[in-house]
């Protein structure tokens, strides 16, 4: 999974014409973090990962066998 995420981040960064340093500066994180993400770093703060994904317009979509039931229950509770 982490190698797939790294490849997705690298692909989006390059397609956006950004260097690792550019992306790091835009996201407000260190260049080493971007390098690590792209190369399958095993641990990173979720907050920092989300900053990088936000700059690249990448959204996380969590999958779960109970996702539909959760959404149905929480959509009804919001009404």
Helices and strands as residue ranges (DSSP letters): H 2-15, H 20-27, H 31-38, H 46-55, H 67-77
